[in-house]
Amino acid sequence: MIVPACIDLIQKERGNLEVPEIRVWCHPHRIGQNGDDYYEVFKSFEEALKFIKLYKGAEEVPVIAFRGYELNIFEMKPQ
């Protein structure tokens, strides 16, 4: 399986996560607000998806952060 992943620079600074985290990245500039990009952490994908629908500055899909990477499970493709 090909897993789309990117290196998580935040984890590089804090140490790699040993417990997976569901994240939604937020971009205030997308909705005309000032501030740096940040992420919100959720306990379930359902909570994350509800947040995405409500907050217009959010990425369209949640990612799983784990051991130095962020994985987009919605784009996983079988080999």
N, CA, C and O atoms as a CHARMM CRD file, in Angstrom:
* protein
*
  316
    1    1 MET  N      0.84000  -1.17000   0.00000 PROA 1      0.00000
    2    1 MET  CA     0.00000   0.00000   0.00000 PROA 1      0.00000
    3    1 MET  C      0.89100   1.24200   0.00000 PROA 1      0.00000
    4    1 MET  O      1.86000   1.31400   0.75600 PROA 1      0.00000
    5    2 ILE  N      0.56800   2.19800  -0.83200 PROA 2      0.00000
    6    2 ILE  CA     1.27900   3.46800  -0.86200 PROA 2      0.00000
    7    2 ILE  C      0.58300   4.39800   0.11800 PROA 2      0.00000
    8    2 ILE  O     -0.62400   4.61600   0.02300 PROA 2      0.00000
    9    3 VAL  N      1.33300   4.94000   1.04600 PROA 3      0.00000
   10    3 VAL  CA     0.76200   5.82600   2.05800 PROA 3      0.00000
   11    3 VAL  C      1.30200   7.23200   1.85800 PROA 3      0.00000
   12    3 VAL  O      2.50000   7.46300   2.01900 PROA 3      0.00000
   13    4 PRO  N      0.42500   8.18300   1.50600 PROA 4      0.00000
   14    4 PRO  CA     0.90500   9.55300   1.38000 PROA 4      0.00000
   15    4 PRO  C      1.26100  10.09800   2.75300 PROA 4      0.00000
   16    4 PRO  O      0.41400  10.12900   3.64600 PROA 4      0.00000
   17    5 ALA  N      2.47700  10.51700   2.92800 PROA 5      0.00000
   18    5 ALA  CA     2.92900  11.01300   4.22700 PROA 5      0.00000
   19    5 ALA  C      3.86800  12.17900   4.03300 PROA 5      0.00000
   20    5 ALA  O      4.53400  12.29100   3.00400 PROA 5      0.00000
   21    6 CYS  N      3.91700  13.03300   5.00900 PROA 6      0.00000
   22    6 CYS  CA     4.91000  14.09700   5.01100 PROA 6      0.00000
   23    6 CYS  C      5.59300  14.09600   6.36700 PROA 6      0.00000
   24    6 CYS  O      5.01600  13.67100   7.36800 PROA 6      0.00000
   25    7 ILE  N      6.81000  14.57000   6.38800 PROA 7      0.00000
   26    7 ILE  CA     7.54300  14.64000   7.64500 PROA 7      0.00000
   27    7 ILE  C      6.90900  15.72600   8.50700 PROA 7      0.00000
   28    7 ILE  O      6.65400  16.83400   8.03500 PROA 7      0.00000
   29    8 ASP  N      6.66300  15.40800   9.74500 PROA 8      0.00000
   30    8 ASP  CA     6.03300  16.33300  10.67500 PROA 8      0.00000
   31    8 ASP  C      7.11700  17.13300  11.38900 PROA 8      0.00000
   32    8 ASP  O      7.77000  16.62600  12.30000 PROA 8      0.00000
   33    9 LEU  N      7.30500  18.36800  10.97800 PROA 9      0.00000
   34    9 LEU  CA     8.36300  19.20000  11.53900 PROA 9      0.00000
   35    9 LEU  C      8.11700  19.53500  13.01100 PROA 9      0.00000
   36    9 LEU  O      9.06900  19.71200  13.77100 PROA 9      0.00000
   37   10 ILE  N      6.85900  19.62300  13.41400 PROA 10     0.00000
   38   10 ILE  CA     6.55200  19.89500  14.82000 PROA 10     0.00000
   39   10 ILE  C      7.02400  18.74500  15.68700 PROA 10     0.00000
   40   10 ILE  O      7.58400  18.97400  16.76000 PROA 10     0.00000
   41   11 GLN  N      6.80900  17.51000  15.24700 PROA 11     0.00000
   42   11 GLN  CA     7.25400  16.36400  16.02600 PROA 11     0.00000
   43   11 GLN  C      8.77100  16.31000  16.09100 PROA 11     0.00000
   44   11 GLN  O      9.32400  15.83500  17.08300 PROA 11     0.00000
   45   12 LYS  N      9.44900  16.77900  15.07100 PROA 12     0.00000
   46   12 LYS  CA    10.90500  16.79900  15.10000 PROA 12     0.00000
   47   12 LYS  C     11.40400  17.65500  16.26400 PROA 12     0.00000
   48   12 LYS  O     12.42800  17.34400  16.87200 PROA 12     0.00000
   49   13 GLU  N     10.68400  18.72500  16.57000 PROA 13     0.00000
   50   13 GLU  CA    11.06100  19.61000  17.66900 PROA 13     0.00000
   51   13 GLU  C     10.67900  19.03100  19.02900 PROA 13     0.00000
   52   13 GLU  O     11.44600  19.15400  19.98500 PROA 13     0.00000
   53   14 ARG  N      9.50700  18.40000  19.13200 PROA 14     0.00000
   54   14 ARG  CA     8.98900  17.92700  20.41700 PROA 14     0.00000
   55   14 ARG  C      9.31000  16.47000  20.70300 PROA 14     0.00000
   56   14 ARG  O      9.11800  16.01000  21.82900 PROA 14     0.00000
   57   15 GLY  N      9.78700  15.74300  19.72100 PROA 15     0.00000
   58   15 GLY  CA     9.95700  14.30100  19.86800 PROA 15     0.00000
   59   15 GLY  C      8.79600  13.59400  19.20000 PROA 15     0.00000
   60   15 GLY  O      7.67300  14.09900  19.19400 PROA 15     0.00000
   61   16 ASN  N      9.05800  12.44200  18.64700 PROA 16     0.00000
   62   16 ASN  CA     8.03100  11.72000  17.89700 PROA 16     0.00000
   63   16 ASN  C      6.91400  11.22200  18.79700 PROA 16     0.00000
   64   16 ASN  O      7.15400  10.76500  19.91500 PROA 16     0.00000
   65   17 LEU  N      5.69300  11.31500  18.29500 PROA 17     0.00000
   66   17 LEU  CA     4.53000  10.81800  19.01900 PROA 17     0.00000
   67   17 LEU  C      4.51200   9.29500  18.99100 PROA 17     0.00000
   68   17 LEU  O      4.72300   8.68300  17.94400 PROA 17     0.00000
   69   18 GLU  N      4.26400   8.69700  20.13000 PROA 18     0.00000
   70   18 GLU  CA     4.13500   7.24100  20.19200 PROA 18     0.00000
   71   18 GLU  C      2.67300   6.81600  20.13400 PROA 18     0.00000
   72   18 GLU  O      2.36500   5.65300  19.87300 PROA 18     0.00000
   73   19 VAL  N      1.78000   7.76500  20.37700 PROA 19     0.00000
   74   19 VAL  CA     0.34000   7.50500  20.28900 PROA 19     0.00000
   75   19 VAL  C     -0.19900   8.35300  19.13600 PROA 19     0.00000
   76   19 VAL  O     -0.00300   9.56800  19.12700 PROA 19     0.00000
   77   20 PRO  N     -0.86700   7.73900  18.17300 PROA 20     0.00000
   78   20 PRO  CA    -1.37100   8.51100  17.02500 PROA 20     0.00000
   79   20 PRO  C     -2.30700   9.63400  17.45900 PROA 20     0.00000
   80   20 PRO  O     -3.01200   9.53200  18.46300 PROA 20     0.00000
   81   21 GLU  N     -2.29200  10.70800  16.67100 PROA 21     0.00000
   82   21 GLU  CA    -3.09200  11.89300  16.93800 PROA 21     0.00000
   83   21 GLU  C     -3.84900  12.22800  15.66300 PROA 21     0.00000
   84   21 GLU  O     -3.26400  12.20800  14.58000 PROA 21     0.00000
   85   22 ILE  N     -5.13400  12.53500  15.76800 PROA 22     0.00000
   86   22 ILE  CA    -5.92200  12.97100  14.61900 PROA 22     0.00000
   87   22 ILE  C     -5.88800  14.49300  14.60700 PROA 22     0.00000
   88   22 ILE  O     -6.31300  15.13900  15.56500 PROA 22     0.00000
   89   23 ARG  N     -5.38600  15.05600  13.53000 PROA 23     0.00000
   90   23 ARG  CA    -5.21200  16.50600  13.41800 PROA 23     0.00000
   91   23 ARG  C     -5.99400  17.08300  12.24200 PROA 23     0.00000
   92   23 ARG  O     -6.20800  16.43200  11.22000 PROA 23     0.00000
   93   24 VAL  N     -6.40800  18.32400  12.43300 PROA 24     0.00000
   94   24 VAL  CA    -6.93800  19.13400  11.33000 PROA 24     0.00000
   95   24 VAL  C     -6.13500  20.42500  11.33700 PROA 24     0.00000
   96   24 VAL  O     -6.12500  21.16000  12.32500 PROA 24     0.00000
   97   25 TRP  N     -5.46300  20.69200  10.22600 PROA 25     0.00000
   98   25 TRP  CA    -4.69200  21.92900  10.10000 PROA 25     0.00000
   99   25 TRP  C     -5.62100  23.07700   9.75500 PROA 25     0.00000
  100   25 TRP  O     -6.53700  22.92600   8.94600 PROA 25     0.00000
  101   26 CYS  N     -5.37800  24.24300  10.38000 PROA 26     0.00000
  102   26 CYS  CA    -6.19100  25.44300  10.18300 PROA 26     0.00000
  103   26 CYS  C     -5.31300  26.56500   9.65700 PROA 26     0.00000
  104   26 CYS  O     -4.16500  26.73100  10.06700 PROA 26     0.00000
  105   27 HSD  N     -5.88400  27.32800   8.73900 PROA 27     0.00000
  106   27 HSD  CA    -5.15800  28.40800   8.06900 PROA 27     0.00000
  107   27 HSD  C     -5.97800  29.69700   8.17600 PROA 27     0.00000
  108   27 HSD  O     -6.83400  29.95200   7.32900 PROA 27     0.00000
  109   28 PRO  N     -5.72800  30.51000   9.20700 PROA 28     0.00000
  110   28 PRO  CA    -6.52600  31.72700   9.40600 PROA 28     0.00000
  111   28 PRO  C     -6.53500  32.66400   8.19300 PROA 28     0.00000
  112   28 PRO  O     -7.53500  33.33600   7.94100 PROA 28     0.00000
  113   29 HSD  N     -5.43200  32.71300   7.44300 PROA 29     0.00000
  114   29 HSD  CA    -5.36800  33.61800   6.28500 PROA 29     0.00000
  115   29 HSD  C     -6.39600  33.26400   5.21200 PROA 29     0.00000
  116   29 HSD  O     -6.76500  34.12200   4.41000 PROA 29     0.00000
  117   30 ARG  N     -6.85900  32.02800   5.18500 PROA 30     0.00000
  118   30 ARG  CA    -7.87000  31.61800   4.19700 PROA 30     0.00000
  119   30 ARG  C     -9.19700  32.32800   4.40700 PROA 30     0.00000
  120   30 ARG  O     -9.98500  32.48700   3.47400 PROA 30     0.00000
  121   31 ILE  N     -9.43700  32.75500   5.65100 PROA 31     0.00000
  122   31 ILE  CA   -10.71000  33.41900   5.95000 PROA 31     0.00000
  123   31 ILE  C    -10.50400  34.87600   6.35200 PROA 31     0.00000
  124   31 ILE  O    -11.35000  35.47500   7.01600 PROA 31     0.00000
  125   32 GLY  N     -9.37100  35.43500   5.94100 PROA 32     0.00000
  126   32 GLY  CA    -9.10700  36.84900   6.16600 PROA 32     0.00000
  127   32 GLY  C     -8.68000  37.21500   7.57600 PROA 32     0.00000
  128   32 GLY  O     -8.76600  38.38300   7.95600 PROA 32     0.00000
  129   33 GLN  N     -8.22400  36.25500   8.35700 PROA 33     0.00000
  130   33 GLN  CA    -7.75100  36.53900   9.70800 PROA 33     0.00000
  131   33 GLN  C     -6.22800  36.51400   9.74200 PROA 33     0.00000
  132   33 GLN  O     -5.58800  35.88800   8.89700 PROA 33     0.00000
  133   34 ASN  N     -5.66500  37.18900  10.71100 PROA 34     0.00000
  134   34 ASN  CA    -4.21800  37.15600  10.92300 PROA 34     0.00000
  135   34 ASN  C     -3.86400  35.97400  11.81100 PROA 34     0.00000
  136   34 ASN  O     -4.70100  35.47800  12.56400 PROA 34     0.00000
  137   35 GLY  N     -2.63100  35.53300  11.71700 PROA 35     0.00000
  138   35 GLY  CA    -2.16400  34.46300  12.59100 PROA 35     0.00000
  139   35 GLY  C     -1.46600  33.37000  11.81400 PROA 35     0.00000
  140   35 GLY  O     -1.60900  33.24600  10.59700 PROA 35     0.00000
  141   36 ASP  N     -0.70800  32.58200  12.55000 PROA 36     0.00000
  142   36 ASP  CA     0.02600  31.46600  11.96200 PROA 36     0.00000
  143   36 ASP  C     -0.89100  30.25300  11.80100 PROA 36     0.00000
  144   36 ASP  O     -1.91800  30.13600  12.47000 PROA 36     0.00000
  145   37 ASP  N     -0.49600  29.35900  10.90300 PROA 37     0.00000
  146   37 ASP  CA    -1.20900  28.09900  10.76300 PROA 37     0.00000
  147   37 ASP  C     -1.05500  27.30900  12.05800 PROA 37     0.00000
  148   37 ASP  O     -0.03700  27.42000  12.74100 PROA 37     0.00000
  149   38 TYR  N     -2.05500  26.52200  12.38800 PROA 38     0.00000
  150   38 TYR  CA    -2.03000  25.69300  13.59300 PROA 38     0.00000
  151   38 TYR  C     -2.89100  24.46200  13.35100 PROA 38     0.00000
  152   38 TYR  O     -3.56200  24.36600  12.32300 PROA 38     0.00000
  153   39 TYR  N     -2.87700  23.53100  14.27800 PROA 39     0.00000
  154   39 TYR  CA    -3.75200  22.37400  14.13800 PROA 39     0.00000
  155   39 TYR  C     -4.55100  22.15500  15.40500 PROA 39     0.00000
  156   39 TYR  O     -4.13500  22.53400  16.50000 PROA 39     0.00000
  157   40 GLU  N     -5.71500  21.53000  15.23200 PROA 40     0.00000
  158   40 GLU  CA    -6.57000  21.09500  16.33400 PROA 40     0.00000
  159   40 GLU  C     -6.46400  19.57800  16.39500 PROA 40     0.00000
  160   40 GLU  O     -6.32900  18.92400  15.36100 PROA 40     0.00000
  161   41 VAL  N     -6.52400  19.01700  17.59300 PROA 41     0.00000
  162   41 VAL  CA    -6.43900  17.56700  17.79600 PROA 41     0.00000
  163   41 VAL  C     -7.81500  17.05100  18.20000 PROA 41     0.00000
  164   41 VAL  O     -8.51400  17.67700  18.99700 PROA 41     0.00000
  165   42 PHE  N     -8.20200  15.88600  17.63600 PROA 42     0.00000
  166   42 PHE  CA    -9.52000  15.30700  17.89400 PROA 42     0.00000
  167   42 PHE  C     -9.40100  13.86000  18.34000 PROA 42     0.00000
  168   42 PHE  O     -8.41900  13.18000  18.04500 PROA 42     0.00000
  169   43 LYS  N    -10.42500  13.39800  19.06200 PROA 43     0.00000
  170   43 LYS  CA   -10.45600  12.01500  19.54900 PROA 43     0.00000
  171   43 LYS  C    -11.00300  11.05500  18.50700 PROA 43     0.00000
  172   43 LYS  O    -10.74600   9.85400  18.58100 PROA 43     0.00000
  173   44 SER  N    -11.76000  11.57000  17.52700 PROA 44     0.00000
  174   44 SER  CA   -12.33300  10.69500  16.50300 PROA 44     0.00000
  175   44 SER  C    -12.37200  11.42700  15.16300 PROA 44     0.00000
  176   44 SER  O    -12.30900  12.65400  15.10000 PROA 44     0.00000
  177   45 PHE  N    -12.47700  10.63900  14.09700 PROA 45     0.00000
  178   45 PHE  CA   -12.59900  11.23100  12.76000 PROA 45     0.00000
  179   45 PHE  C    -13.92600  11.96000  12.61900 PROA 45     0.00000
  180   45 PHE  O    -14.00800  12.97400  11.92600 PROA 45     0.00000
  181   46 GLU  N    -14.96700  11.44900  13.27300 PROA 46     0.00000
  182   46 GLU  CA   -16.26700  12.10200  13.20200 PROA 46     0.00000
  183   46 GLU  C    -16.19100  13.52600  13.74900 PROA 46     0.00000
  184   46 GLU  O    -16.72300  14.45600  13.14200 PROA 46     0.00000
  185   47 GLU  N    -15.52600  13.69600  14.90300 PROA 47     0.00000
  186   47 GLU  CA   -15.35000  15.03000  15.47500 PROA 47     0.00000
  187   47 GLU  C    -14.54900  15.92000  14.53000 PROA 47     0.00000
  188   47 GLU  O    -14.88900  17.08600  14.32900 PROA 47     0.00000
  189   48 ALA  N    -13.49600  15.37300  13.95800 PROA 48     0.00000
  190   48 ALA  CA   -12.65100  16.14200  13.04500 PROA 48     0.00000
  191   48 ALA  C    -13.44400  16.58100  11.81900 PROA 48     0.00000
  192   48 ALA  O    -13.32600  17.73000  11.39200 PROA 48     0.00000
  193   49 LEU  N    -14.23900  15.69900  11.25100 PROA 49     0.00000
  194   49 LEU  CA   -15.02200  16.03800  10.06300 PROA 49     0.00000
  195   49 LEU  C    -16.08400  17.09400  10.36700 PROA 49     0.00000
  196   49 LEU  O    -16.34800  17.96200   9.53500 PROA 49     0.00000
  197   50 LYS  N    -16.69600  17.02800  11.55500 PROA 50     0.00000
  198   50 LYS  CA   -17.66000  18.06500  11.95000 PROA 50     0.00000
  199   50 LYS  C    -16.96800  19.42200  12.03800 PROA 50     0.00000
  200   50 LYS  O    -17.50800  20.43200  11.58500 PROA 50     0.00000
  201   51 PHE  N    -15.76500  19.44000  12.62500 PROA 51     0.00000
  202   51 PHE  CA   -15.00500  20.68400  12.73900 PROA 51     0.00000
  203   51 PHE  C    -14.68600  21.24800  11.35900 PROA 51     0.00000
  204   51 PHE  O    -14.81000  22.45200  11.13600 PROA 51     0.00000
  205   52 ILE  N    -14.27900  20.39000  10.44000 PROA 52     0.00000
  206   52 ILE  CA   -13.93300  20.82700   9.08200 PROA 52     0.00000
  207   52 ILE  C    -15.12700  21.50900   8.41900 PROA 52     0.00000
  208   52 ILE  O    -14.96100  22.51600   7.73000 PROA 52     0.00000
  209   53 LYS  N    -16.32200  20.97100   8.62100 PROA 53     0.00000
  210   53 LYS  CA   -17.52600  21.56700   8.02900 PROA 53     0.00000
  211   53 LYS  C    -17.83900  22.93900   8.62500 PROA 53     0.00000
  212   53 LYS  O    -18.36500  23.81200   7.93500 PROA 53     0.00000
  213   54 LEU  N    -17.51800  23.12700   9.90500 PROA 54     0.00000
  214   54 LEU  CA   -17.84200  24.37700  10.58800 PROA 54     0.00000
  215   54 LEU  C    -16.80900  25.47200  10.39400 PROA 54     0.00000
  216   54 LEU  O    -17.16700  26.64400  10.27800 PROA 54     0.00000
  217   55 TYR  N    -15.53600  25.11200  10.35700 PROA 55     0.00000
  218   55 TYR  CA   -14.46500  26.11000  10.28300 PROA 55     0.00000
  219   55 TYR  C    -13.95500  26.21100   8.85400 PROA 55     0.00000
  220   55 TYR  O    -13.31800  25.28700   8.34800 PROA 55     0.00000
  221   56 LYS  N    -14.23200  27.32000   8.21500 PROA 56     0.00000
  222   56 LYS  CA   -13.90000  27.50200   6.79100 PROA 56     0.00000
  223   56 LYS  C    -12.40100  27.56200   6.51700 PROA 56     0.00000
  224   56 LYS  O    -11.98500  27.34800   5.37800 PROA 56     0.00000
  225   57 GLY  N    -11.57800  27.84800   7.52500 PROA 57     0.00000
  226   57 GLY  CA   -10.13900  27.92700   7.32400 PROA 57     0.00000
  227   57 GLY  C     -9.42500  26.60300   7.49000 PROA 57     0.00000
  228   57 GLY  O     -8.19700  26.55000   7.42900 PROA 57     0.00000
  229   58 ALA  N    -10.18200  25.52200   7.70200 PROA 58     0.00000
  230   58 ALA  CA    -9.58700  24.20300   7.95900 PROA 58     0.00000
  231   58 ALA  C     -9.24300  23.47400   6.65800 PROA 58     0.00000
  232   58 ALA  O     -9.87100  23.68900   5.62100 PROA 58     0.00000
  233   59 GLU  N     -8.23300  22.61100   6.74000 PROA 59     0.00000
  234   59 GLU  CA    -7.93300  21.70400   5.62600 PROA 59     0.00000
  235   59 GLU  C     -9.16700  20.83600   5.37900 PROA 59     0.00000
  236   59 GLU  O    -10.00800  20.68400   6.26500 PROA 59     0.00000
  237   60 GLU  N     -9.27200  20.27400   4.19200 PROA 60     0.00000
  238   60 GLU  CA   -10.44600  19.49700   3.82200 PROA 60     0.00000
  239   60 GLU  C    -10.46300  18.09900   4.43600 PROA 60     0.00000
  240   60 GLU  O    -11.52700  17.49500   4.56900 PROA 60     0.00000
  241   61 VAL  N     -9.28900  17.58000   4.81100 PROA 61     0.00000
  242   61 VAL  CA    -9.22200  16.23400   5.38700 PROA 61     0.00000
  243   61 VAL  C     -8.33900  16.21900   6.63400 PROA 61     0.00000
  244   61 VAL  O     -7.35200  16.95100   6.70800 PROA 61     0.00000
  245   62 PRO  N     -8.69600  15.38500   7.61300 PROA 62     0.00000
  246   62 PRO  CA    -7.82600  15.23400   8.78200 PROA 62     0.00000
  247   62 PRO  C     -6.62400  14.35900   8.43200 PROA 62     0.00000
  248   62 PRO  O     -6.65300  13.61100   7.45500 PROA 62     0.00000
  249   63 VAL  N     -5.57500  14.45900   9.23600 PROA 63     0.00000
  250   63 VAL  CA    -4.39800  13.60500   9.07200 PROA 63     0.00000
  251   63 VAL  C     -4.11600  12.90400  10.39400 PROA 63     0.00000
  252   63 VAL  O     -4.53300  13.36100  11.45800 PROA 63     0.00000
  253   64 ILE  N     -3.40400  11.79200  10.30800 PROA 64     0.00000
  254   64 ILE  CA    -2.96400  11.09300  11.50200 PROA 64     0.00000
  255   64 ILE  C     -1.48400  11.38200  11.68700 PROA 64     0.00000
  256   64 ILE  O     -0.67600  11.11000  10.80000 PROA 64     0.00000
  257   65 ALA  N     -1.13400  11.93000  12.83800 PROA 65     0.00000
  258   65 ALA  CA     0.27200  12.19600  13.16500 PROA 65     0.00000
  259   65 ALA  C      0.77200  11.04800  14.03100 PROA 65     0.00000
  260   65 ALA  O      0.14300  10.68100  15.02300 PROA 65     0.00000
  261   66 PHE  N      1.93500  10.47700  13.63100 PROA 66     0.00000
  262   66 PHE  CA     2.46900   9.33100  14.36300 PROA 66     0.00000
  263   66 PHE  C      3.92900   9.12500  13.99000 PROA 66     0.00000
  264   66 PHE  O      4.27600   9.03100  12.81200 PROA 66     0.00000
  265   67 ARG  N      4.77000   9.05700  15.00000 PROA 67     0.00000
  266   67 ARG  CA     6.19400   8.75400  14.83500 PROA 67     0.00000
  267   67 ARG  C      6.90000   9.58600  13.77300 PROA 67     0.00000
  268   67 ARG  O      7.64700   9.05900  12.94900 PROA 67     0.00000
  269   68 GLY  N      6.65600  10.87700  13.80200 PROA 68     0.00000
  270   68 GLY  CA     7.39100  11.78000  12.92000 PROA 68     0.00000
  271   68 GLY  C      6.79000  12.01200  11.55400 PROA 68     0.00000
  272   68 GLY  O      7.40700  12.66800  10.71500 PROA 68     0.00000
  273   69 TYR  N      5.58800  11.48400  11.30500 PROA 69     0.00000
  274   69 TYR  CA     4.94000  11.66200  10.00800 PROA 69     0.00000
  275   69 TYR  C      3.48800  12.06200  10.18700 PROA 69     0.00000
  276   69 TYR  O      2.88400  11.82000  11.23200 PROA 69     0.00000
  277   70 GLU  N      2.94200  12.67400   9.15700 PROA 70     0.00000
  278   70 GLU  CA     1.51500  12.91900   9.07300 PROA 70     0.00000
  279   70 GLU  C      1.00200  12.11400   7.88400 PROA 70     0.00000
  280   70 GLU  O      1.53600  12.20600   6.77900 PROA 70     0.00000
  281   71 LEU  N     -0.04300  11.32300   8.12900 PROA 71     0.00000
  282   71 LEU  CA    -0.59400  10.44500   7.10500 PROA 71     0.00000
  283   71 LEU  C     -2.00000  10.86500   6.73600 PROA 71     0.00000
  284   71 LEU  O     -2.83400  11.11200   7.60600 PROA 71     0.00000
  285   72 ASN  N     -2.25800  10.94500   5.45100 PROA 72     0.00000
  286   72 ASN  CA    -3.59800  11.24200   4.96200 PROA 72     0.00000
  287   72 ASN  C     -4.22300   9.91600   4.54800 PROA 72     0.00000
  288   72 ASN  O     -3.95100   9.41100   3.45900 PROA 72     0.00000
  289   73 ILE  N     -5.05900   9.35200   5.41700 PROA 73     0.00000
  290   73 ILE  CA    -5.61500   8.02400   5.12600 PROA 73     0.00000
  291   73 ILE  C     -6.65100   8.06500   3.99900 PROA 73     0.00000
  292   73 ILE  O     -6.94500   7.03300   3.39600 PROA 73     0.00000
  293   74 PHE  N     -7.19900   9.23000   3.71400 PROA 74     0.00000
  294   74 PHE  CA    -8.18200   9.33400   2.65100 PROA 74     0.00000
  295   74 PHE  C     -7.54600   9.20200   1.26700 PROA 74     0.00000
  296   74 PHE  O     -8.24800   8.97300   0.28200 PROA 74     0.00000
  297   75 GLU  N     -6.23400   9.34500   1.18800 PROA 75     0.00000
  298   75 GLU  CA    -5.54600   9.23400  -0.09200 PROA 75     0.00000
  299   75 GLU  C     -4.68400   7.98100  -0.18300 PROA 75     0.00000
  300   75 GLU  O     -3.85300   7.87600  -1.08500 PROA 75     0.00000
  301   76 MET  N     -4.86200   7.03600   0.72400 PROA 76     0.00000
  302   76 MET  CA    -4.09000   5.78200   0.64900 PROA 76     0.00000
  303   76 MET  C     -4.55100   5.01400  -0.59500 PROA 76     0.00000
  304   76 MET  O     -5.73900   4.95600  -0.91500 PROA 76     0.00000
  305   77 LYS  N     -3.58300   4.43900  -1.27000 PROA 77     0.00000
  306   77 LYS  CA    -3.88400   3.71600  -2.51500 PROA 77     0.00000
  307   77 LYS  C     -3.24700   2.33800  -2.46600 PROA 77     0.00000
  308   77 LYS  O     -2.09300   2.19600  -2.06300 PROA 77     0.00000
  309   78 PRO  N     -3.99400   1.32900  -2.87500 PROA 78     0.00000
  310   78 PRO  CA    -3.37300  -0.00500  -2.94500 PROA 78     0.00000
  311   78 PRO  C     -2.34200  -0.06200  -4.06100 PROA 78     0.00000
  312   78 PRO  O     -2.47400   0.63800  -5.06500 PROA 78     0.00000
  313   79 GLN  N     -1.31600  -0.89200  -3.89400 PROA 79     0.00000
  314   79 GLN  CA    -0.28500  -1.03100  -4.93700 PROA 79     0.00000
  315   79 GLN  C     -0.78600  -1.89900  -6.05100 PROA 79     0.00000
  316   79 GLN  O     -0.06600  -2.13500  -7.02100 PROA 79     0.00000
